[in-house]
Amino acid sequence: MWIKVSYVEAPAVCTTEDKDLYLFDKWAADQDPAFKAFFYRTILPEFKSRGKCIVVISHDEHYFDIADGTLVMHEGQLLEHGIS
């Protein structure tokens, strides 16, 4: 079942809904810089520490260092992939 929530609600829903997989599709794109940093540096590592699988679709290259792996795509084609 898919649930659409606002940008503000997403982290709160994820902390109350105990799922194994979370998908964030460009979720931080419209966030202010301070909250964007909090999302990547605090919220996502917290989910990871609880053993959750997190998939983040993002153009925020300066946060890629926290990923366990990355996929780079262009026009639907996989250009590169890597595991940290």
C-alpha positions, 0 to 999 in steps of 0.5 A: 500500500502506498501512502502519500505524505507531506514533506514535513510528515515523512520522517515522523511517519517513518518513525511511527510506521515500523517498516523494513524498507523506506523509499525517499524520492527526491524528498530533501530537494525542497528542504532548507539547507539546515533541515536537509543536512539534518535529514541526511546526517541524522534521520537516515543514519538513525533508520540505518542503525535500526536495521532499516533498508533505505533507498534515497533518490537524490541529486544531493551529491555532497551527501553521497558519502553516507550511502552504502552504495550508489547507482548513477543513472542518466536517461533511464540507463545505469551508468555506474554503481558502487558499494562503499 
